Amino acid sequence: MCCLICMADTDAIILKHSGKVSFFDCHRRELLSRHEYRSDIGKAITKRRSSKRLEGEQVVEWLDELVDDDDGGFLCYGEEHSWTHKSCLWELPYAKALVLPYNIDVMHQERNISAKKDLVEICDRPYLEIQINSNGMESRPRAPYYLKPEDRKQILKWLQTLNQYKRAVNVSTGKLNGLKSHDYHIFMERLLPVMFRGYFDDELWKLFAELSNFYRQLCAKVISKKLMRELEKGIPVLLCQMEKIFPPGFFNVMEHLLVHLPWEALAGGPV
């Protein structure tokens, strides 16, 4: 129960090999009822509706049913629920009247062999599966989003030409250090599609561009109700397209929360 919107109504799974909680293939239910992505090759048509959003009164009722145990937690933790504590904020007199009991922080929202094994079990992508060569050695094919070392250096050197990121770039380690929250906003909303243009194929680059545009529209100072409703319809489609490229381990709760952000912007106002 990682998503505070879906809660127990989630389709998230625990990946067998990596042990990660994955929201892979959880977003087709958010699509329009007749959308083509609701039926996928080798899978049944997804007829489930979008998860129901709990209001303050429903959350308070749920919390009131929790029973304390001797360890300072609650009975049946990990079996029937994932609550570790009850915030004192729920004791406020207006808690039950909240339409938006939780507000996702957009700033915080903004590898290995195990991932390949999970890919084999869940996805149909033989071109990315671990291969055994003639010498009996394992080889891992490059994913479409793989960047060559020389390409990474070129991107980092380009970032160094920007005054805002000049001191944060470390070309030798390939890392960005000391960025502020505003820097991350600019990175996701403006720089993401620019820096990767020409390094990935058009299909993947378009996904980065659409994701960047999503954040840019969502974080605008003035938002349109019509546009937020369009984003709410479009983001499940974008996530379904991303699921065709990225492995199941990529889709943790942070990627999943994208489907709830437009509605929260409508209910709570601009970021």
C-alpha positions in Angstrom: 0.0 0.0 0.0 2.5 2.6 -1.2 0.1 4.9 -2.9 -2.0 7.1 -0.5 -4.6 7.5 -3.2 -5.1 3.9 -4.3 -4.3 2.4 -0.9 -5.7 -1.2 -0.8 -7.2 -0.8 -4.3 -3.8 -1.0 -6.0 -2.6 -3.5 -8.5 1.1 -3.2 -7.4 3.2 -6.3 -7.2 6.4 -7.4 -5.6 9.0 -8.4 -8.2 10.3 -11.9 -7.6 14.0 -11.4 -8.2 14.7 -7.8 -7.2 12.1 -7.7 -4.4 11.0 -4.2 -5.4 7.4 -3.0 -5.3 6.4 -2.3 -8.9 3.4 -0.5 -10.3 4.1 -1.9 -13.8 0.9 -2.5 -15.9 -1.2 -0.7 -13.2 -2.2 2.2 -15.4 -4.3 0.7 -18.1 -7.3 0.8 -15.7 -7.0 4.6 -15.7 -7.6 4.8 -19.5 -10.9 5.5 -21.2 -13.0 2.4 -21.3 -12.5 1.9 -25.1 -8.9 2.9 -25.3 -6.8 0.5 -27.4 -4.2 0.1 -24.7 -6.8 -1.6 -22.4 -6.3 -4.7 -24.5 -2.7 -5.8 -24.9 -1.0 -8.6 -26.8 -1.1 -11.8 -24.8 -3.2 -10.2 -22.0 -6.8 -10.0 -21.1 -8.7 -6.8 -21.6 -8.5 -4.6 -18.6 -12.0 -3.8 -17.4 -11.2 -2.4 -14.0 -12.1 1.2 -13.4 -9.9 3.9 -11.9 -9.1 3.6 -8.2 -11.5 5.4 -5.9 -10.1 8.4 -4.0 -10.7 8.3 -0.3 -11.9 11.4 1.4 -11.0 12.5 4.9 -14.0 10.8 6.6 -13.1 7.4 5.0 -9.5 7.7 6.0 -10.4 8.5 9.6 -12.8 5.5 9.8 -10.0 3.3 8.5 -7.5 4.6 11.1 -10.1 4.2 13.9 -10.2 0.5 13.2 -6.5 0.0 13.8 -5.7 -1.9 17.0 -2.5 -1.2 18.9 0.0 -4.0 19.6 2.6 -4.4 22.3 5.5 -3.2 20.1 4.0 0.3 19.6 2.6 -0.5 16.2 -0.7 -1.9 15.0 -2.0 -5.5 14.8 -2.0 -7.2 11.4 0.7 -4.9 10.0 1.9 -6.1 6.6 -1.1 -8.5 6.2 -4.2 -6.3 6.2 -2.6 -2.8 6.2 0.7 -0.9 6.1 0.1 1.8 8.7 3.0 2.4 11.0 1.6 5.3 13.0 -1.4 7.6 13.2 -0.6 11.2 12.7 -1.9 13.7 15.2 -3.2 15.8 12.2 -6.1 13.3 11.9 -7.3 14.4 15.4 -8.1 17.9 14.0 -11.9 18.6 14.0 -12.0 19.3 10.3 -10.0 16.2 9.2 -13.2 14.3 8.2 -14.2 17.1 5.9 -11.1 17.1 3.8 -11.6 16.3 0.1 -7.9 16.2 -0.4 -6.5 14.5 2.8 -3.1 14.0 1.2 -1.3 16.3 -1.2 1.6 14.8 -3.2 4.8 16.8 -3.2 5.6 17.2 -6.9 9.2 18.2 -6.1 9.9 14.8 -4.4 8.0 13.0 -7.1 9.9 14.7 -9.8 19.8 -2.0 -12.6 21.0 -5.1 -12.6 20.6 -8.8 -13.4 17.6 -9.1 -11.2 15.8 -6.5 -13.3 16.6 -8.6 -16.4 15.1 -11.7 -14.8 12.0 -9.8 -13.8 11.7 -8.6 -17.4 11.6 -12.2 -18.6 8.8 -13.2 -16.3 6.6 -10.2 -16.8 7.3 -8.7 -20.3 7.6 -10.1 -23.8 10.9 -8.5 -24.8 13.3 -11.2 -26.0 15.7 -8.6 -27.4 16.5 -7.5 -23.9 16.7 -10.9 -22.2 20.1 -12.2 -20.9 21.8 -14.1 -23.7 24.3 -17.0 -23.4 27.0 -16.8 -26.0 29.1 -19.6 -27.5 31.6 -19.4 -24.6 28.9 -20.0 -22.1 29.1 -16.5 -20.8 26.1 -14.3 -20.1 25.7 -11.1 -22.1 23.1 -8.3 -21.4 21.8 -6.5 -24.4 21.7 -2.7 -24.3 18.3 -1.2 -23.5 17.0 1.6 -25.8 17.6 4.2 -23.1 21.3 3.2 -22.6 23.7 6.1 -23.0 27.3 5.4 -24.1 30.0 6.8 -21.8 31.1 9.3 -24.4 27.5 10.5 -24.8 27.1 11.0 -21.1 30.3 13.2 -21.1 28.9 15.3 -23.9 25.7 15.9 -22.1 27.4 16.8 -18.9 29.8 19.1 -20.7 26.8 20.8 -22.2 25.2 21.2 -18.8 28.4 22.9 -17.6 27.9 25.6 -20.1 24.7 26.6 -18.2 25.5 29.0 -15.3 22.8 27.5 -13.1 24.4 24.0 -13.3 28.1 24.8 -13.8 29.2 24.1 -10.3 26.9 21.0 -9.9 28.3 19.0 -12.8 31.1 16.5 -12.1 32.1 15.1 -15.5 34.6 12.6 -14.1 32.1 10.9 -11.8 29.1 11.5 -14.1 27.0 13.0 -11.3 25.1 16.2 -10.5 25.6 17.4 -6.9 24.2 20.3 -4.8 21.1 21.0 -6.9 18.3 22.9 -5.3 14.6 22.1 -5.7 14.2 24.9 -8.3 17.1 23.4 -10.3 15.3 20.0 -10.4 12.1 21.8 -11.6 14.0 23.4 -14.5 15.7 20.1 -15.3 12.4 18.2 -15.6 10.3 20.9 -17.2 12.8 22.5 -19.6 16.1 20.6 -20.1 15.1 17.0 -20.2 14.0 16.9 -23.9 16.7 19.3 -25.0 19.7 17.4 -23.5 18.6 14.0 -24.9 17.7 15.1 -28.4 19.8 13.2 -30.9 21.0 10.5 -28.4 17.8 8.4 -28.4 15.5 7.3 -31.2 12.4 9.5 -31.9 10.0 7.3 -30.0 11.9 7.4 -26.8 12.7 11.1 -27.1 9.1 11.9 -27.7 8.2 10.3 -24.3 10.8 12.5 -22.6 9.4 15.5 -24.3 5.8 14.7 -23.3 6.8 14.0 -19.7 8.6 17.3 -19.6 5.6 19.1 -21.0 3.3 17.4 -18.4 5.4 18.8 -15.5 5.6 22.2 -17.2 1.8 22.5 -17.5 1.2 21.0 -14.1 3.6 23.4 -12.3 2.4 26.6 -14.1 1.5 29.6 -11.9 -1.9 29.7 -13.5 -3.6 26.4 -14.4 -6.7 25.7 -16.6 -9.3 23.2 -15.4 -9.7 22.1 -19.0 -6.0 21.5 -19.4 -5.8 19.6 -16.1 -8.6 17.3 -17.2 -6.7 16.7 -20.5 -3.5 15.9 -18.5 -5.5 13.5 -16.3 -6.7 11.6 -19.4 -3.3 11.7 -21.1 -0.9 10.7 -18.4 -2.1 7.0 -18.2 -1.4 6.8 -21.9 2.1 8.1 -21.5 2.8 5.7 -18.7 1.5 2.8 -20.8 3.9 3.9 -23.5 6.8 4.0 -21.0 5.9 0.5 -19.9 6.7 -0.7 -23.4 10.3 0.5 -23.0 11.4 0.6 -19.3 11.6 -2.5 -17.1 9.1 -3.3 -14.3 11.6 -2.3 -11.6 11.5 1.3 -12.9 7.8 1.8 -12.1 7.9 2.4 -8.3 5.3 4.5 -6.5 6.9 7.8 -7.7 6.1 7.0 -11.4 2.7 5.8 -10.4 1.8 9.0 -8.6 1.8 10.9 -11.9 -1.7 9.6 -12.6 -3.0 11.5 -9.5 -1.3 14.8 -9.8 -3.7 16.5 -12.3 -6.7 15.8 -10.0 -4.8 17.2 -7.0 -4.0 20.3 -9.0 -7.7 20.7 -9.7 -8.6 20.2 -6.0 -5.8 22.0 -4.3 -4.7 24.6 -6.9 -1.3 25.3 -8.6 1.8 23.8 -7.2 
